[in-house]
Structure formats: structure tokens, C-alpha cells
Amino acid sequence: MKNIFKKVIIYILQIESRFVLLKYKPKVIAITGSVGKTSTKDAVYAVISKFSYVRKSEKSFNSEIGLPLTILGCPNGWSSPTAWLENIFKGLWLIIWPHKYPSWLVLEVGVGKTGDMRRTASWLKTDAVAVTAIGETPSHIEFFNSRKHLIEEKSQLIRTLKPNGVLILNADDADVLEMKTKTKQRVTTYGFKSGADITGSGDSILYDDKGVPEGIIFRVDEEGKSFPVVIEGVFGRNHVYASLCALALASGLKFNMLEAVNALKSYDIPPGRMRLLKGINDCLIIDDTYNSSPLASESALKTLGEVKLEGRKIAVLGDMLELGRHTLEAHKNIGKIARENLSGSMDVLIVVGPRARGIKEGAIEAGMNDQNIFEFLNSNEAAMFIKTFVMKGDTVLVKGSQGIRMERVTEAILLDQENKNKLLVRQDDEWKKKK
């Protein structure tokens, strides 16, 4: 009965969404990929909002139910039938009575199983599609026959492009770049490799006068022009890529590039995505707890390795889920990468969850001292341990898939407990009820 109710709700909201799009005719930007969708969505939103009235997908509204909710401007009804009925009436009212509606929509589009993107492509029409990155072992690959099958599913979003639309592709990901053969529309590329239309270079950690990390700095080149970009409060190349994608979109849509670059200064960094937070005992937290995949974990660990501080580097890594038959191999490989970036004699690796045992095995095989490795069954145990373990000057990276709830570890050592609902992911009451 519950599944039938859900299907009926999805069907009604999608129908309403089609009517709303027909009535208000907003420009639609859709973003997909296996890594960096949400950060890219927020960077694109920051740029577009500089020029026009825009709405973006809230949190990670990227599913077959999330897209209609964004288009209609409705909240998640969770398990409340009343809330879902209210959403339906809100959609009807939007159709019947004229409203002030956004000129642009920035939609995050994900896939969890075969057919998801095809169903989305059957009713959504877009003015721009951006594809971020796939990686060698993409998230959700457990639910697809092969990596090639997953890539083909994601590429279905390109079919939604209108005749005058633009396709934005990550030139550093060969599989993403190959997607340019799937359309006759304009293509704009971005990345660090030469030949990309929007090229990034010189990305590095930005330090304040006291030598404390405070963000990232990099350069962007477009058609012979060079722009410096500074983003405070975050680490990692994922935010550089998100910014490059947003600027590639601005270039493809013929926006003023200098204004677009300046707009990134107000880039609203979402919680749990390489956010820099102050921790107890004067430690620094790199909070990357929203989700995890092999490519994202590798990037986060490399960033940790680049931090130039005197204290210990501590990587707290939870299970990476939905990898299917690739699970053990992927976790062991992350263990090897962890060893490479935890090179100090006092550096520490903490693994959380049954699958993360493979991370420990990979790190030991790569030569890490097992006395510097701690293992816990779940995030609650790890949180209790780390509260008494961190010391002054430590830099702590916390990362794991959504289901392992690694935000609990960050919460345990977060200094600003009063604002944790704003600083951390999954602080809604519905999430708090889950174990």
C-alpha cells in the first residue's frame, strides 16, 4: 500500500511539474554525474543568482520525487500523507493562480537504478546539462550490470536538451568527455587539461597570516583571459571543479565572466562537503561526511596530505556503500591511498564500519603501522573515542557514505555546538529518529 501511495504521489507531482514548466517557462539547468553534483549545483546557483531570479534543488532533491518538489517549490513530505496532500494542492494552486516564479531552475539529477534517468528524460526539457565526473568505481554501481551501463544511464540526461541548449562536460574525465558525441548541440568543456574551454590551474590551500588554512585559491583561464578565484571555508579539488563547471556554464550562456567569478565569492558551501570547521582542543576538522565514493575519498585524502600544519593528521573513514562486487578492492585501495597521505610517524587512521576493515587491510599492506590504526563497528563508537583522542593542532578528516552516519563523529568534536544544525548534514528530525 505504501509503495502504491508513493507511485501515485510521484505521478501527480510530475504531471503538475510539467504544467508549471509549460506555464512559467523557466530556463532549466540539469546537473548529473557520480561525484560533485551538489557542490556543482550550489556553485552554479551562486553564479546564476548574480544575473537572475533562480531556484535550486534543496539539499539533495535529485530523485524522481525530488525534481518535482523543486519545480513546485514544495518540501519533502517524508512519511506524512497530510504533507504530501498539501504539496499536491500547492502544485494545483501554482498552476491555477499566477505566481512570481523563478526565471531559472538548477536541478540536481541522480540515478539509483536502471531506468531512473530514462524516466526523467521522458518529461524534462533542459536549456543546459552539466556532467561532473564518473570515476573508476562510481557510487550506485552495485545496482547496474556494469560501469558502462551506469555511464549510459547517466548520459540519457543529454536527451533532454532543447535544440539551442548547451552541454557542459568535465574534460578531465574521459568517459564524460566522450559524451560530446551524443549531441549536436553546443558543448563547453572545463578541467585542468589543456584544450578545455575553461581551464583551471595553480589550485592550492589558502593560509591566513598565522599559517592556519582558511580555504582554496586557484586560477581560471578562458579565451586568453585569466581570473583568480578564492573560496573560503573549504578544501579540496571538488570545489575547484564545481567552480570550473559553473564558469563553463556562464561562458556557454554568454554571461559576463568577471561577474561570474565574483559571484563565486558568495558560493554557499553545503554542509558535509570538505567544509573547514573548528574543533575541540583547538583541532581543525575537514568535514566531508555527506557521502563517499572511491574517487571522492581519494581526493579528500590527497587534500589532507597537502595540509601544512605541525600537528597529527587523522583520517576517520567510514564504509563506502553501494559498490557491489567492487567493495573489497575499492576499500583496500583507499587504505593504500590513506597510507600515502598519512606519512608522519604519529598520523592516525580510524576506520568505521564492517566494510572499512578493507581500508585497514590496504593501509597495513602499504606499510602503515597497525598501532596507528583504530577500528570501530559504527559511528557512535568512533564518536565516543575521538572526543578524548584529539589534541591541539590535529587536522581531522571525517568521511563516509550516508548510511554510516559519519556526521556523528564530526559532531562529537565540533567546537560550535550551538550551530551544529546549520554546520552539519542530516540534522533534520526525520534523520535524528533513524539509528
C-alpha positions as a Python dict, from the first residue, in 0.01 Angstrom:
ca = {
    (1, 'M'): (0, 0, 0),
    (2, 'K'): (285, 237, 90),
    (3, 'N'): (458, 181, -246),
    (4, 'I'): (131, 234, -435),
    (5, 'F'): (74, 563, -248),
    (6, 'K'): (427, 674, -332),
    (7, 'K'): (387, 594, -702),
    (8, 'V'): (57, 783, -717),
    (9, 'I'): (211, 1086, -545),
    (10, 'I'): (512, 1085, -778),
    (11, 'Y'): (286, 1061, -1083),
    (12, 'I'): (63, 1351, -972),
    (13, 'L'): (357, 1576, -880),
    (14, 'Q'): (530, 1505, -1211),
    (15, 'I'): (215, 1595, -1404),
    (16, 'E'): (185, 1917, -1205),
    (17, 'S'): (553, 1991, -1270),
    (18, 'R'): (501, 1962, -1645),
    (19, 'F'): (215, 2211, -1634),
    (20, 'V'): (418, 2450, -1420),
    (21, 'L'): (711, 2437, -1663),
    (22, 'L'): (475, 2497, -1956),
    (23, 'K'): (308, 2790, -1780),
    (24, 'Y'): (610, 2976, -1642),
    (25, 'K'): (874, 2865, -1899),
    (26, 'P'): (1185, 2892, -1677),
    (27, 'K'): (1532, 2815, -1812),
    (28, 'V'): (1632, 2474, -1678),
    (29, 'I'): (1985, 2360, -1591),
    (30, 'A'): (2028, 1992, -1501),
    (31, 'I'): (2341, 1852, -1335),
    (32, 'T'): (2441, 1486, -1313),
    (33, 'G'): (2749, 1271, -1253),
    (34, 'S'): (2878, 1035, -984),
    (35, 'V'): (3084, 1291, -792),
    (36, 'G'): (3030, 1657, -708),
    (37, 'K'): (2669, 1710, -820),
    (38, 'T'): (2556, 1901, -512),
    (39, 'S'): (2865, 2123, -486),
    (40, 'T'): (2836, 2200, -857),
    (41, 'K'): (2465, 2278, -820),
    (42, 'D'): (2544, 2528, -544),
    (43, 'A'): (2828, 2688, -744),
    (44, 'V'): (2601, 2720, -1048),
    (45, 'Y'): (2328, 2869, -829),
    (46, 'A'): (2574, 3127, -693),
    (47, 'V'): (2666, 3234, -1047),
    (48, 'I'): (2313, 3239, -1192),
    (49, 'S'): (2175, 3430, -892),
    (50, 'K'): (2413, 3712, -983),
    (51, 'F'): (2216, 3763, -1303),
    (52, 'S'): (1861, 3647, -1241),
    (53, 'Y'): (1596, 3501, -1009),
    (54, 'V'): (1684, 3134, -963),
    (55, 'R'): (1579, 2830, -759),
    (56, 'K'): (1795, 2526, -689),
    (57, 'S'): (1726, 2174, -568),
    (58, 'E'): (1720, 2176, -188),
    (59, 'K'): (1974, 1954, -15),
    (60, 'S'): (1986, 1652, -247),
    (61, 'F'): (1646, 1661, -417),
    (62, 'N'): (1778, 1466, -715),
    (63, 'S'): (1539, 1173, -747),
    (64, 'E'): (1216, 1116, -937),
    (65, 'I'): (1032, 1270, -642),
    (66, 'G'): (1292, 1537, -565),
    (67, 'L'): (1279, 1701, -907),
    (68, 'P'): (903, 1772, -898),
    (69, 'L'): (937, 1903, -542),
    (70, 'T'): (1199, 2153, -660),
    (71, 'I'): (996, 2259, -963),
    (72, 'L'): (686, 2309, -747),
    (73, 'G'): (881, 2467, -460),
    (74, 'C'): (750, 2213, -208),
    (75, 'P'): (922, 2047, 92),
    (76, 'N'): (975, 1677, 145),
    (77, 'G'): (664, 1524, 298),
    (78, 'W'): (863, 1234, 444),
    (79, 'S'): (615, 982, 589),
    (80, 'S'): (325, 1226, 637),
    (81, 'P'): (28, 1168, 399),
    (82, 'T'): (-108, 1509, 503),
    (83, 'A'): (214, 1683, 399),
    (84, 'W'): (206, 1511, 58),
    (85, 'L'): (-155, 1613, 2),
    (86, 'E'): (-62, 1971, 91),
    (87, 'N'): (214, 1954, -171),
    (88, 'I'): (-37, 1841, -433),
    (89, 'F'): (-269, 2133, -351),
    (90, 'K'): (26, 2375, -361),
    (91, 'G'): (109, 2246, -709),
    (92, 'L'): (-250, 2292, -825),
    (93, 'W'): (-263, 2646, -685),
    (94, 'L'): (63, 2728, -867),
    (95, 'I'): (-97, 2615, -1194),
    (96, 'I'): (-434, 2785, -1143),
    (97, 'W'): (-324, 3119, -998),
    (98, 'P'): (-34, 3335, -1134),
    (99, 'H'): (271, 3343, -908),
    (100, 'K'): (611, 3503, -918),
    (101, 'Y'): (818, 3211, -1044),
    (102, 'P'): (1198, 3174, -1087),
    (103, 'S'): (1346, 3257, -1427),
    (104, 'W'): (1597, 2973, -1380),
    (105, 'L'): (1587, 2630, -1218),
    (106, 'V'): (1908, 2448, -1121),
    (107, 'L'): (1828, 2079, -1079),
    (108, 'E'): (2048, 1802, -943),
    (109, 'V'): (1963, 1477, -1119),
    (110, 'G'): (2079, 1142, -981),
    (111, 'V'): (2024, 776, -1064),
    (112, 'G'): (1990, 488, -821),
    (113, 'K'): (1885, 209, -1053),
    (114, 'T'): (1832, 119, -1416),
    (115, 'G'): (1569, 331, -1587),
    (116, 'D'): (1580, 629, -1347),
    (117, 'M'): (1732, 872, -1597),
    (118, 'R'): (1523, 744, -1886),
    (119, 'R'): (1209, 820, -1690),
    (120, 'T'): (1336, 1168, -1608),
    (121, 'A'): (1432, 1230, -1972),
    (122, 'S'): (1081, 1136, -2082),
    (123, 'W'): (929, 1455, -1937),
    (124, 'L'): (1205, 1705, -1851),
    (125, 'K'): (1335, 1953, -2112),
    (126, 'T'): (1652, 2150, -2038),
    (127, 'D'): (1843, 2454, -2161),
    (128, 'A'): (2174, 2326, -2023),
    (129, 'V'): (2307, 1992, -1898),
    (130, 'A'): (2628, 1959, -1696),
    (131, 'V'): (2806, 1629, -1630),
    (132, 'T'): (3062, 1637, -1347),
    (133, 'A'): (3267, 1315, -1315),
    (134, 'I'): (3217, 939, -1315),
    (135, 'G'): (3533, 783, -1166),
    (136, 'E'): (3665, 428, -1191),
    (137, 'T'): (3425, 288, -931),
    (138, 'P'): (3118, 515, -929),
    (139, 'S'): (2865, 529, -647),
    (140, 'H'): (2548, 321, -704),
    (141, 'I'): (2740, 85, -935),
    (142, 'E'): (2602, -203, -725),
    (143, 'F'): (2265, -157, -896),
    (144, 'F'): (2394, -168, -1254),
    (145, 'N'): (2525, -451, -1470),
    (146, 'S'): (2850, -269, -1537),
    (147, 'R'): (3023, 66, -1520),
    (148, 'K'): (2946, 116, -1889),
    (149, 'H'): (2578, 56, -1817),
    (150, 'L'): (2577, 320, -1542),
    (151, 'I'): (2751, 574, -1768),
    (152, 'E'): (2497, 508, -2042),
    (153, 'E'): (2214, 564, -1794),
    (154, 'K'): (2354, 900, -1681),
    (155, 'S'): (2413, 1012, -2039),
    (156, 'Q'): (2038, 984, -2105),
    (157, 'L'): (2003, 1328, -1947),
    (158, 'I'): (2161, 1476, -2261),
    (159, 'R'): (1845, 1378, -2448),
    (160, 'T'): (1656, 1644, -2252),
    (161, 'L'): (1846, 1931, -2417),
    (162, 'K'): (1642, 2173, -2623),
    (163, 'P'): (1765, 2244, -2981),
    (164, 'N'): (1953, 2559, -2868),
    (165, 'G'): (2079, 2404, -2543),
    (166, 'V'): (2438, 2375, -2422),
    (167, 'L'): (2619, 2070, -2283),
    (168, 'I'): (2887, 2126, -2015),
    (169, 'L'): (3141, 1845, -1977),
    (170, 'N'): (3436, 1769, -1749),
    (171, 'A'): (3728, 1736, -1991),
    (172, 'D'): (3943, 1558, -1729),
    (173, 'D'): (3710, 1257, -1720),
    (174, 'A'): (3748, 1064, -2045),
    (175, 'D'): (3408, 896, -2015),
    (176, 'V'): (3236, 1229, -1955),
    (177, 'L'): (3420, 1398, -2241),
    (178, 'E'): (3313, 1115, -2471),
    (179, 'M'): (2953, 1223, -2417),
    (180, 'K'): (3007, 1512, -2659),
    (181, 'T'): (2944, 1260, -2937),
    (182, 'K'): (2588, 1212, -2810),
    (183, 'T'): (2462, 1557, -2911),
    (184, 'K'): (2468, 1810, -3192),
    (185, 'Q'): (2416, 2098, -2951),
    (186, 'R'): (2690, 2331, -2833),
    (187, 'V'): (2948, 2178, -2598),
    (188, 'T'): (3162, 2369, -2347),
    (189, 'T'): (3433, 2184, -2155),
    (190, 'Y'): (3619, 2252, -1831),
    (191, 'G'): (3910, 2098, -1642),
    (192, 'F'): (4282, 2116, -1576),
    (193, 'K'): (4394, 1956, -1903),
    (194, 'S'): (4496, 2181, -2190),
    (195, 'G'): (4233, 2208, -2456),
    (196, 'A'): (3941, 2263, -2219),
    (197, 'D'): (3738, 2576, -2288),
    (198, 'I'): (3757, 2675, -1921),
    (199, 'T'): (4093, 2576, -1771),
    (200, 'G'): (4187, 2566, -1404),
    (201, 'S'): (4542, 2577, -1269),
    (202, 'G'): (4752, 2654, -964),
    (203, 'D'): (4499, 2530, -710),
    (204, 'S'): (4638, 2533, -358),
    (205, 'I'): (4541, 2570, 7),
    (206, 'L'): (4500, 2929, 122),
    (207, 'Y'): (4655, 3011, 462),
    (208, 'D'): (4597, 3316, 682),
    (209, 'D'): (4872, 3529, 839),
    (210, 'K'): (4907, 3281, 1126),
    (211, 'G'): (4952, 2984, 893),
    (212, 'V'): (4603, 2846, 955),
    (213, 'P'): (4425, 2702, 649),
    (214, 'E'): (4120, 2906, 552),
    (215, 'G'): (4022, 2794, 202),
    (216, 'I'): (4141, 2737, -154),
    (217, 'I'): (4279, 2959, -429),
    (218, 'F'): (4320, 2885, -800),
    (219, 'R'): (4332, 3044, -1144),
    (220, 'V'): (4081, 3020, -1428),
    (221, 'D'): (4162, 3086, -1795),
    (222, 'E'): (3904, 3148, -2067),
    (223, 'E'): (3975, 3269, -2422),
    (224, 'G'): (4306, 3430, -2325),
    (225, 'K'): (4172, 3592, -2009),
    (226, 'S'): (4286, 3489, -1662),
    (227, 'F'): (4091, 3522, -1336),
    (228, 'P'): (4197, 3445, -976),
    (229, 'V'): (3934, 3265, -767),
    (230, 'V'): (3927, 3241, -386),
    (231, 'I'): (3678, 3030, -191),
    (232, 'E'): (3693, 3044, 186),
    (233, 'G'): (3588, 2780, 436),
    (234, 'V'): (3651, 2470, 225),
    (235, 'F'): (3923, 2238, 99),
    (236, 'G'): (3955, 2012, -199),
    (237, 'R'): (3960, 1997, -575),
    (238, 'N'): (3594, 1903, -580),
    (239, 'H'): (3510, 2267, -508),
    (240, 'V'): (3753, 2380, -777),
    (241, 'Y'): (3581, 2151, -1026),
    (242, 'A'): (3239, 2276, -912),
    (243, 'S'): (3352, 2633, -972),
    (244, 'L'): (3502, 2549, -1312),
    (245, 'C'): (3175, 2386, -1415),
    (246, 'A'): (2977, 2692, -1307),
    (247, 'L'): (3212, 2919, -1502),
    (248, 'A'): (3193, 2691, -1807),
    (249, 'L'): (2816, 2726, -1790),
    (250, 'A'): (2847, 3104, -1760),
    (251, 'S'): (3073, 3102, -2066),
    (252, 'G'): (2838, 2877, -2261),
    (253, 'L'): (2543, 3103, -2177),
    (254, 'K'): (2746, 3416, -2268),
    (255, 'F'): (2736, 3568, -1920),
    (256, 'N'): (2994, 3823, -1806),
    (257, 'M'): (3284, 3609, -1680),
    (258, 'L'): (3423, 3863, -1434),
    (259, 'E'): (3084, 3894, -1265),
    (260, 'A'): (3053, 3515, -1263),
    (261, 'V'): (3394, 3480, -1094),
    (262, 'N'): (3300, 3741, -833),
    (263, 'A'): (2973, 3557, -769),
    (264, 'L'): (3167, 3253, -650),
    (265, 'K'): (3285, 3453, -351),
    (266, 'S'): (2933, 3409, -215),
    (267, 'Y'): (2930, 3039, -302),
    (268, 'D'): (2709, 2880, -33),
    (269, 'I'): (2911, 2574, 59),
    (270, 'P'): (2678, 2289, 161),
    (271, 'P'): (2744, 2106, 491),
    (272, 'G'): (2944, 1786, 487),
    (273, 'R'): (3140, 1860, 169),
    (274, 'M'): (3500, 1935, 259),
    (275, 'R'): (3390, 2211, 497),
    (276, 'L'): (3650, 2353, 736),
    (277, 'L'): (3522, 2357, 1094),
    (278, 'K'): (3681, 2444, 1426),
    (279, 'G'): (3706, 2152, 1665),
    (280, 'I'): (3756, 2097, 2036),
    (281, 'N'): (4109, 2111, 2178),
    (282, 'D'): (4197, 2359, 1901),
    (283, 'C'): (4185, 2096, 1626),
    (284, 'L'): (4081, 2158, 1264),
    (285, 'I'): (3805, 1944, 1110),
    (286, 'I'): (3767, 1872, 740),
    (287, 'D'): (3404, 1765, 737),
    (288, 'D'): (3327, 1553, 428),
    (289, 'T'): (3051, 1343, 578),
    (290, 'Y'): (2770, 1393, 328),
    (291, 'N'): (2858, 1081, 129),
    (292, 'S'): (3150, 881, -3),
    (293, 'S'): (3284, 707, -311),
    (294, 'P'): (3632, 586, -410),
    (295, 'L'): (3706, 892, -624),
    (296, 'A'): (3582, 1137, -362),
    (297, 'S'): (3771, 958, -83),
    (298, 'E'): (4094, 965, -283),
    (299, 'S'): (4055, 1337, -344),
    (300, 'A'): (3981, 1408, 23),
    (301, 'L'): (4283, 1209, 141),
    (302, 'K'): (4514, 1386, -102),
    (303, 'T'): (4389, 1719, 29),
    (304, 'L'): (4458, 1606, 386),
    (305, 'G'): (4808, 1510, 279),
    (306, 'E'): (4869, 1860, 141),
    (307, 'V'): (4786, 2039, 467),
    (308, 'K'): (5097, 2203, 612),
    (309, 'L'): (5045, 2203, 986),
    (310, 'E'): (5266, 2067, 1264),
    (311, 'G'): (5006, 1851, 1437),
    (312, 'R'): (4888, 1499, 1359),
    (313, 'K'): (4680, 1417, 1057),
    (314, 'I'): (4387, 1192, 1141),
    (315, 'A'): (4168, 1030, 875),
    (316, 'V'): (3837, 892, 1003),
    (317, 'L'): (3695, 685, 717),
    (318, 'G'): (3365, 501, 717),
    (319, 'D'): (3216, 243, 482),
    (320, 'M'): (3170, 326, 115),
    (321, 'L'): (2833, 176, 21),
    (322, 'E'): (2662, 58, -298),
    (323, 'L'): (2983, -67, -464),
    (324, 'G'): (2869, -427, -504),
    (325, 'R'): (3141, -667, -614),
    (326, 'H'): (3394, -382, -613),
    (327, 'T'): (3356, -327, -237),
    (328, 'L'): (3665, -505, -101),
    (329, 'E'): (3901, -393, -376),
    (330, 'A'): (3786, -31, -352),
    (331, 'H'): (3825, -16, 26),
    (332, 'K'): (4172, -173, 19),
    (333, 'N'): (4281, 77, -245),
    (334, 'I'): (4162, 364, -28),
    (335, 'G'): (4368, 216, 255),
    (336, 'K'): (4678, 236, 36),
    (337, 'I'): (4599, 595, -56),
    (338, 'A'): (4546, 675, 312),
    (339, 'R'): (4892, 537, 390),
    (340, 'E'): (5046, 760, 123),
    (341, 'N'): (4890, 1071, 272),
    (342, 'L'): (4935, 980, 640),
    (343, 'S'): (5311, 973, 616),
    (344, 'G'): (5400, 1111, 958),
    (345, 'S'): (5502, 867, 1232),
    (346, 'M'): (5223, 997, 1456),
    (347, 'D'): (4950, 1019, 1190),
    (348, 'V'): (4638, 812, 1257),
    (349, 'L'): (4382, 617, 1056),
    (350, 'I'): (4043, 540, 1211),
    (351, 'V'): (3811, 307, 1018),
    (352, 'V'): (3439, 276, 1087),
    (353, 'G'): (3203, 0, 976),
    (354, 'P'): (3239, -363, 859),
    (355, 'R'): (3343, -275, 502),
    (356, 'A'): (3600, -23, 621),
    (357, 'R'): (3806, -314, 755),
    (358, 'G'): (3929, -337, 397),
    (359, 'I'): (4071, 16, 435),
    (360, 'K'): (4270, -104, 736),
    (361, 'E'): (4397, -407, 543),
    (362, 'G'): (4503, -191, 249),
    (363, 'A'): (4686, 55, 474),
    (364, 'I'): (4877, -222, 654),
    (365, 'E'): (4970, -385, 323),
    (366, 'A'): (5106, -46, 212),
    (367, 'G'): (5329, -30, 520),
    (368, 'M'): (5132, 162, 781),
    (369, 'N'): (5197, 71, 1142),
    (370, 'D'): (4887, -110, 1273),
    (371, 'Q'): (4938, 62, 1610),
    (372, 'N'): (4835, 386, 1437),
    (373, 'I'): (4509, 232, 1314),
    (374, 'F'): (4189, 214, 1519),
    (375, 'E'): (3880, 20, 1415),
    (376, 'F'): (3517, 69, 1521),
    (377, 'L'): (3194, -105, 1428),
    (378, 'N'): (2985, 211, 1393),
    (379, 'S'): (2999, 591, 1405),
    (380, 'N'): (2867, 610, 1763),
    (381, 'E'): (3165, 411, 1892),
    (382, 'A'): (3406, 618, 1684),
    (383, 'A'): (3250, 941, 1813),
    (384, 'M'): (3296, 836, 2177),
    (385, 'F'): (3660, 750, 2112),
    (386, 'I'): (3762, 1059, 1919),
    (387, 'K'): (3629, 1301, 2182),
    (388, 'T'): (3910, 1200, 2416),
    (389, 'F'): (4165, 1135, 2141),
    (390, 'V'): (4206, 1463, 1951),
    (391, 'M'): (4477, 1703, 2062),
    (392, 'K'): (4580, 2059, 1994),
    (393, 'G'): (4698, 2105, 1636),
    (394, 'D'): (4537, 1790, 1493),
    (395, 'T'): (4381, 1803, 1148),
    (396, 'V'): (4091, 1558, 1129),
    (397, 'L'): (3930, 1441, 804),
    (398, 'V'): (3591, 1272, 854),
    (399, 'K'): (3431, 1091, 559),
    (400, 'G'): (3192, 805, 486),
    (401, 'S'): (2880, 707, 298),
    (402, 'Q'): (2544, 842, 407),
    (403, 'G'): (2430, 515, 567),
    (404, 'I'): (2723, 503, 811),
    (405, 'R'): (2628, 847, 955),
    (406, 'M'): (2979, 987, 999),
    (407, 'E'): (2842, 1330, 1088),
    (408, 'R'): (2814, 1188, 1440),
    (409, 'V'): (3194, 1179, 1456),
    (410, 'T'): (3219, 1541, 1344),
    (411, 'E'): (2952, 1641, 1595),
    (412, 'A'): (3150, 1481, 1878),
    (413, 'I'): (3449, 1712, 1825),
    (414, 'L'): (3272, 2019, 1682),
    (415, 'L'): (3350, 2333, 1882),
    (416, 'D'): (3038, 2531, 1790),
    (417, 'Q'): (2769, 2302, 1926),
    (418, 'E'): (2508, 2578, 1927),
    (419, 'N'): (2507, 2596, 1547),
    (420, 'K'): (2553, 2228, 1468),
    (421, 'N'): (2215, 2213, 1293),
    (422, 'K'): (2347, 2459, 1036),
    (423, 'L'): (2703, 2327, 1015),
    (424, 'L'): (2639, 1951, 987),
    (425, 'V'): (2448, 1729, 746),
    (426, 'R'): (2140, 1524, 834),
    (427, 'Q'): (2024, 1731, 1129),
    (428, 'D'): (1652, 1713, 1039),
    (429, 'D'): (1419, 1550, 1289),
    (430, 'E'): (1350, 1266, 1044),
    (431, 'W'): (1720, 1183, 1030),
    (432, 'K'): (1759, 1214, 1406),
    (433, 'K'): (1494, 945, 1452),
    (434, 'K'): (1696, 698, 1249),
    (435, 'K'): (1958, 485, 1417),
}
